[in-house]
């Protein structure tokens, strides 16, 4: 398996973490017979559009992806953690959901 780029200019760039997470969510929805598509970055707060198989209901998703979300000793217990900007706090809707993806990478390599 190919290593994740470790060049200082590319390390940590969201496109190397966020896009794989978005595509994984789309894949996971498609195999469950939902219609799903990555928006492409031009829509604020929306990464994926999803529709039921018959098109009768739709939602938008914002995908939060972490290279390694697992925290062994966070506040005294095991936890998973994703960075979510302050603009997401308090934003909720029945038609806008969040998807959290853990790539399970350690030290920048798969």
Secondary structure, DSSP 4 states (H G I P E B T S, - for coil): -PPPP--TTTTT-THHHHHHHHHHHHHHHHTTT-EEEE--S-STT--EEEE-TTSS-EEEEEEEEES--EEEEETTEEEE-----GGGTT--BTTEEEEEEE---BTTB-
